[in-house]
């Protein structure tokens, strides 16, 4: 009995720590003597992080390894080797691991090695398709022990960590975590076992969970802490927030197609709000919104990944320096109507200040297209 107690004690010591703790996992020597390594610094999960300056894969890995009861993941695709190892290890030590992935990334002859690894490791992986013909499961969400939620633009992919301009946000707010858990469970109810093959097209999943409190107050406007799609009020809340801006609107969005949001941005510019917009260079050539903003005098730039390759994959806005909106939600009708997406809202300076600084960095390095380049981009926009 005594031996079992000692073993349980050291297993507890071996559990990773996210915010506090000094001990590295002990080991047993060949002579049965406990060898305790030198203290190691604990991994600290920040409120937010940006690719190019932070190893976001290491943060996700650390959050998984620190989890003791549950890990719920909803991601578009998956190619992170260290996180794959951590998910399989978590499953082996009894953590309940559930993963939802976009159907076309799972049910394909070219499935990634990391997806195969977690499937072979017994992780409960399910597939989910979006609504309509073009809908996808586009979230990038992690929920750890029901106490920590991760959101943002960061795809769980190697290129997101090494090339793309991305962001990740983490929250321990109980209401925020609970809202994302409700959304995950809602999606889980529609997801399918990989063994069942592709699902039939779905026209409408019904309304997603909503934030009943709408606790974020911006210039008198009540906004939610989170919003979800397909369906939901995300586009409408973005429009309302832009309409409420009084001083500045800094916008960095990978794919900007929404004419309703574009109209709100142009109106803000006309009433004296300092508006700046940066979009991904390739996506910009496929949307008429860029030309619309440009023609209305909105400071408008093209960008790409932080390493000189990749893409500018963010989807965030900082308004008046005191409201942040970020998530997986591209500013498009498809994100609104067909995709599984999320948006995270906050007025906390712990988030708004770093994102404002990140926008300055992205915008200062972005490229201001010439009138000729804008005309060429406009001609290349496909008909919808």
Secondary structure by P-SEA (a helix, b strand, c coil): caaaaaaaaaaaaaccccccccccbbbbccccbbbbccccccccccccccccccaaaaaaaaaaaacccbbbbbbcccccaaaaaaaaaaaaaccbbbbbccccccccccccaaaaaaaaaccbbbbbbbcccccccccbbbbccccbbbbccccccccccccccbbbbbbccaaaaaaaaaaaaaaaaaccccccccccccccccccccccccccccccbbbbcccccccccaaaaaaaaaaacccbbbbbbcccccaaaaaaaaaaaaaccbbbbbccaaaaaacaaaaaaaaacccccccccccccccccccccccccccccccccccccccccccccbbbbbcccccaaaaaaaaaaaaaacccccaaaaaaaaaacccc
